[in-house]
Amino acid sequence: MSSEPTRRIVVFRHAKAEWSDGDDHERPLADRGRKDAPVAGRWLAGSGITPDLALCSTSARTRETWKLAVPELPQRPRTVYEERMYEASLGELIALLNEVSDEVQDVVMIGHNPGMHALADALAGESDGDLLPRMNRTGFPTSAIAVLAFTGSWKAVEHGVGRLVAFWAPHA
């Protein structure tokens, strides 16, 4: 039996945003997004996961999603607004996870597609039941949350390291 701690990565796509011809980074949430974000926060609270750290993209829609979701949690994790998450590639997202201190047990990442879906899919070497095919069928919609568990150091996070243990989306 491994003495390594079990850690969790919560991959959380921002809630539904308004469409705009302006600056993509500054797009706010749509009405549906403002309704879905607290629901996602309640689902996360009900899952029993209490993240120690939140890594949130600096875009307006991700910051607003997190601002509406976090009050639903039993405790507020330390939050880092991370510029590198906006338009991040899969490799960049994994590199961010590799930088997390091993003192942190559970991390929530609030970001964008296609990166959030790619991250959850790439890290899931296995899954409980039909979670992985179900997640991939949905295309990881807005406000979707995937939870991956793994053992070991954050420095060891790589493709296939995790087990997809939960997947939720408000309208899926």
C-alpha positions in Angstrom: 0.0 0.0 0.0 1.3 3.4 -1.0 2.1 5.9 1.7 1.8 8.7 -0.9 -1.2 11.0 -0.3 -4.2 10.9 -2.6 -4.6 14.3 -4.2 -7.4 15.7 -6.3 -7.5 18.0 -9.3 -10.9 19.7 -9.8 -11.1 20.9 -13.4 -13.8 23.6 -13.6 -14.8 25.3 -16.9 -16.1 28.8 -16.5 -19.9 29.4 -16.7 -21.7 30.5 -19.8 -20.4 33.9 -21.1 -21.8 36.6 -23.2 -20.7 36.8 -26.8 -19.0 40.0 -27.8 -17.1 41.5 -30.7 -14.8 43.2 -28.1 -12.0 42.0 -26.0 -12.4 38.2 -25.4 -10.5 38.4 -22.1 -13.1 40.9 -20.7 -16.3 39.0 -21.7 -18.7 38.8 -18.7 -21.0 35.9 -17.8 -24.4 35.6 -19.4 -27.5 35.4 -17.3 -27.4 31.6 -17.5 -23.8 31.6 -16.4 -24.6 33.7 -13.3 -27.3 31.1 -12.4 -25.1 28.1 -13.1 -21.9 29.2 -11.3 -23.4 29.0 -7.8 -25.0 25.6 -8.7 -21.6 24.3 -9.6 -20.2 25.6 -6.3 -23.0 23.8 -4.4 -22.2 20.6 -6.4 -18.5 20.9 -5.5 -19.3 21.6 -1.8 -21.6 18.5 -1.8 -18.8 16.4 -3.3 -16.9 16.6 0.0 -13.8 18.2 -1.8 -12.4 21.2 0.0 -9.7 22.6 -2.3 -6.6 24.1 -0.6 -5.8 26.1 -3.7 -7.7 27.6 -6.6 -5.9 28.5 -9.8 -8.1 30.8 -11.8 -7.6 32.4 -15.2 -7.5 36.2 -15.2 -10.4 36.5 -17.7 -13.5 38.3 -16.5 -15.7 35.2 -17.1 -13.5 32.9 -15.0 -13.1 35.4 -12.2 -16.9 36.0 -12.1 -17.6 32.2 -12.2 -15.3 31.7 -9.2 -16.7 34.7 -7.3 -20.2 33.2 -7.6 -19.1 29.6 -6.9 -16.7 30.0 -4.0 -19.3 31.3 -1.4 -21.0 27.9 -1.7 -17.9 26.1 -0.4 -17.5 25.3 3.3 -14.1 27.1 3.3 -12.5 29.5 0.8 -9.3 28.2 -0.6 -6.3 30.4 -1.3 -6.9 31.8 -4.8 -4.2 32.7 -7.3 -5.4 34.5 -10.5 -3.0 33.0 -13.0 -2.5 34.9 -16.3 -0.9 31.8 -17.9 -4.3 29.9 -17.7 -5.9 32.2 -20.3 -5.5 30.5 -23.7 -3.2 27.9 -22.0 -2.3 24.7 -23.9 -2.5 21.3 -22.3 1.3 21.4 -21.7 1.0 24.8 -20.0 -1.8 23.6 -17.7 0.2 20.5 -16.7 3.3 22.7 -16.1 1.2 24.9 -13.7 0.1 21.8 -11.8 3.7 20.7 -11.6 4.5 24.0 -9.8 2.0 23.3 -7.0 3.6 22.8 -3.6 3.3 19.3 -2.1 1.7 20.8 1.0 -1.4 21.3 -1.1 -3.8 18.3 -1.1 -6.5 19.4 -3.6 -6.5 22.0 -6.4 -9.3 23.5 -8.3 -8.5 25.0 -11.7 -11.0 27.5 -13.2 -10.4 27.9 -16.9 -11.4 27.7 -20.5 -12.0 25.1 -23.2 -10.5 23.5 -25.1 -7.8 23.4 -22.3 -10.0 22.3 -19.4 -11.5 19.4 -21.4 -8.1 18.4 -22.8 -6.6 18.5 -19.3 -9.3 16.3 -17.8 -9.1 13.8 -20.7 -5.3 13.7 -20.7 -4.9 13.1 -17.0 -7.6 10.4 -16.8 -5.7 7.2 -17.3 -8.8 5.4 -16.0 -12.2 6.3 -14.7 -15.0 5.1 -12.5 -17.8 3.5 -14.5 -18.7 5.4 -17.7 -17.4 8.8 -16.6 -14.7 9.2 -19.2 -16.9 8.4 -22.2 -19.7 10.5 -20.7 -17.4 13.4 -20.2 -16.1 13.2 -23.7 -19.6 12.9 -25.2 -20.7 16.1 -23.6 -17.7 18.1 -24.9 -17.1 19.6 -21.4 -19.8 22.3 -21.4 -19.8 25.5 -19.5 -19.8 25.1 -15.7 -18.7 21.5 -16.1 -16.5 20.0 -13.4 -14.3 16.9 -13.6 -12.5 15.5 -10.5 -9.4 13.5 -10.9 -7.6 11.6 -8.1 -3.9 10.6 -8.1 -1.2 9.7 -5.7 2.2 11.2 -5.6 3.8 14.6 -6.0 2.4 17.5 -8.0 5.7 17.4 -9.9 4.8 14.0 -11.2 1.4 15.0 -12.8 1.5 13.9 -16.4 -0.7 12.2 -19.0 -2.6 9.3 -17.6 -1.6 9.8 -13.9 -5.2 10.2 -12.6 -8.4 8.4 -12.2 -11.6 10.4 -13.2 -13.8 9.9 -10.1 -16.5 12.5 -10.8 -17.9 14.4 -13.7 -20.8 16.9 -13.5 -22.4 19.5 -15.7 -25.5 21.6 -15.0 -27.3 20.9 -18.3 -25.8 17.6 -19.3 
